[in-house]
C-alpha cells in the first residue's frame, strides 16, 4: 500500500491520539492521519511543536521524519535503525561481510543506471546523447575510470545550458534540485532501513560523518528524475523557489506510477522492492540491482 507524505508548513501542534497523527492549529484539530498510513512527515516551520509520542510512533512504523531549515530544505532525518527489522543483527553482519569486489560490482550497476537515466532525460529534451552512451559502455567494476563524473560534465550543460553550475549552496534552480534530491533520499533511506540494512554502510560513499552513505549511493539514478521535474518547471517559467506548488511537484513523484520488473506500481512501493534486491545482492553475486523505470521515457 502506498504511504502518505504529509508536509507541515505552518504553525502547528502535533500529537498522537488513538494511533493517529493529529495536527492542531489555533487550538482546533485540522487533520488526523492514521500513523500506519504515514510514510514521510516533513516539518517545515519554526513554530511547529511536536510531542515525543509522535517521534516514537513514527519510528515504530518506519516513518521518515524530515526537519527543514529556514530555506525550506531538509537538514535532518530520523529513521529507525534497530527496531525496524526483526533480523537487523543478522542482516548487519552479512552487510559488513560483503566483499570489496561485490560492492564494486554493485556500484558499477548504480553508475550505469545513473548514466542511463541521464540519457533518458536528455533524450526527452531532444539533446544529443552519443557522448553519454559512449561513457555508459565504458563503465567498469567500481567505476575505476570515474565515468560518473565525466557524464556529469556533459550532462549539465546539455540539460540546463552552458551557463549553469551545479552548486548545492546556491539558490534558484539549485535549491529546487536540493529539495527534490532530499525527498528522494528520504524515500530510499526508508526502504533500505525496512530491509534491515544499515544506511551508513555504503557501496562507494565513505564519508565518516554521513549516516546515509548507502542511501546516497542507491539514490544516484533517481537524480535524473528530479532534474527532469526541475527542467519542466523552468520550461513553464515557474519561479525557481521552494514554494507550496513546487514542493508538491517533488512530493508527487513518490506516488507516481512506474514500471518495476514489468509491473506497474507507485514509485515508493517499487523502491521497497528495489531495496530488497539490494539486500540480496550483498550476499549473492548472481543477483543484480534492478531500478524502476519511468513511464513515457
N, C-alpha and C positions, 0 to 999 in steps of 0.2 A: 504494500500500500504506500502511495506517495505521501510523504510527510509534509507538514505545513511549514512555511517560512514566515515568521512574524517580525516585523520591523517596527520598533517603538521609537518614534522620533519626536515626542513631545513630553512635557512634564507628566509623570505617571507614578502610581504606586502599584507594585507588582507583588502578588502573594498567591499562595496555593490554598484552595478550598475545594473539598470533595474531589480531589485528584484533578482539579482544573487550574490552569493558569488564569488568574483574574487580574484585569487591568482597570484600575480606578483613576479617574480624573475629576478634580474638584469634588471629591467625596461621592462620586457616582461611578458605579461599575459600567464601563463602556464596552468590555469584551470579556468573554470566557472561552477558553480553548482547552480541550482535553489534553493533558500532558502527554498522553500516549500518541497523540496525533502530531506532536510538535517535533520538527527536525532541526530547525535553526531558529534561534532567538537573537535578534540584533538590537542592541541597546545604544541608541544614537541621540542622547540628550543629557546634558549635565544635571538636570533636575529629576532624573529617574531614581526612585527609591525601590530597592528590591530586598525581599526577605531572604534569610538563609534557606528557608524551605524551598524557595524557587530554584536556587542553585543546586540543592540536594536532589530535588525531583528531576531536574534536567540531567544531572549526572547519572542517576539511576535509570533513566530512559534513553541514554545515549543521545541527548540533545546538545547540539553545539550552541554555546553562548558566545557571542561576539560583542566586545566593548569597543566603541568608536571614539575617536578624538574630536577636537574642535573642527577638523577638516572633514568630518563625517567618514573618515577612513578607519576600518578595523585595526586596532592596535594590540588587542589581547583576545585570546581564545581559550575557552575551558573545555576539556574533554575528559571522560572517564578513562583512566589508564589501566586500572586493575579490576574493577568490578564489572566492566562492560562485556567480559567474555569469561566463561567458566573454565576454559583451558588456557588462561593467559600465560601461566608459568611455562607450560609445555610448549606453547607456540613461541614464546620469547626465547627459550633455549634453542629451538630449531632455527629461529631467525638469526640468533647470534652465531650459530654454527654454519651459516650459509657461506660457501666458499667464495673467494675473490673472483674466480672465473665465472661463477654463477651470477654474481652481482654485475659484473661487466657485461655479461650476455643480456641481462635484463635491461641495463642502461642502454645498450645498443638498440634494443627494441623500442625503448622510450624515445630515443633520439630520432629513429627512423619514423616513428609515428608522428612526432612533433613536426618534422620537416614535411611529411606527407600532408598533415593538416594545414600547414602554411601554404603548401602548393594548392590545396583545395580552396583556401580563402582567396588567394591571389587569382586563381582561375575564375572565380566568381566575379572578380572585378575586371576581367579581361586582360590581365597582365601576362607578360611572357614569363614562363616558369622553367625554361630549359636549364638555367643555371642551377636552380634548386634541385631539379631532377637529377642532374649530374652528381650533386653532392649526396643526394639520397642513396644513389648506387654505391657511393664510396664509404658509407658508414661502416666501420669495423667494430669488433667487440671492444667495449669500453670507450668507444668513440675516440680512439687514440689520436686521430688527426683533427679533432675538435671541429667536426663538420657542423655541429650545432651553432657555434659562434660564427662560422663562415656563412651559414644560411641566414643568420640574423642580419648580417651586414648587407646582404642582398635584399632581404625581405622588407625591412622597414622603409627604405626609400621607395620601393615599388608600391607598397600599400598606402603610406602616409605622405609621400612626397620627399624630395631630396632635402628639404629644409628641416624635416622632423628629426628630433633627437629623443631617443627613449631615455628619460631621466625620472626615476621614481620620486625625486624631490620637487619636481616642477608641478605647476597647476595645469588647468585646462585639460587637454586630451590625456596627458599623463596621469592626472588624478582619476579620470574615468577608467583608464586601464588598471590603475592600482585597485580601485574599488571592485571591479569585475574579477580581477585575479584573487582578491581576498575572499570573495564569496565562493569561488570555485575551490580555493584552497581549503576552506572550512568544510565544504561538501566532501572532498576527497579524504581529509583527515578523519571525518566522522566515519566514513566507510572503512578506512584502514583500522581504526580502533575497534570497530564492530567485528572484525575478523580475529582479534586477539594480537595482531601485530603491533609493535611499538613504533609510533610515528617518528621518533627521534633517530632511529637507526636506518640511515638512508642507503641508497644504491650508489649514489655519486656525491650528493651534497654531504659535507662532513663538518660544517661549522659547529664548534663545540657549544656555542651559545644559542643554537637553533634547536628547539624541541620538536620541530616538524620536518626534519630533513627528508623523510620518506614521502611525506605528502608533497613536499616541494619537487621531489623527483617525479612522482607519478602524475602530478597535475600539468607538467610541461606541455603535453599535446593540446590540452584544453585552452591554453593561452590564445591560440589562433581563433577559438570560438569567441572569446571576449573581444579580440581585435576586430573581428567582423562586425560585432554589435556596435563598437565604437565607430567603425568606418561608416556604418549605416546612419548613425546619429549625425556624423559630420555631413554626410550626403544630404540629409534632411535639414541641414542648417540649424540643428539643435545646439543651444549654448552649451559648451563643454564644462559644465559644473555638476557637482553631485547634488541632485535635487530629488524630490519625491518621484518625479516621472523618470528620470534617468536611472535611479536605483531600481525601479520596477522592471526596467529592461533587463537588468542583470539577474534580478531575483527570479524573473520568469524563466530564465534559462534552466533552472533546476527542475522545472516541471515540464519542459518541452519534450515532445516525443523524439526518440532516437531509435536507431537500429543497433541491436546488440546480438551478435550471432544469429542474424536473420529474423530476430524477433523485435517487434515494436514495443517500446516501453518508455516511461519517463526517465529523463537523464539521471535523477537521483537514485532510482531503482537500478538502472544499468551500472552505475558506478559501484554499487554494492556487489554486483555480480563480477565486475572487473576486479575489485579488491579481493574477492575470493580466489580468482585466478592468480593474482599476485601472491597470495599466501601459498598456494600450491607450488608456484614456480620457485619459491625459496627452498623447497626440498626435493623437487622433481624437475630435473633438467629437460625432460621431454615436454614440459608444459610451457607454452608461450603466453605472453601477455596479450590480452585482447581488449581493444578500446571500442567504445561506442562510435557510431558513425552518424553524422548529421544528415537529416533528410534534406534533399534538394541540393546536396553538394557532390 
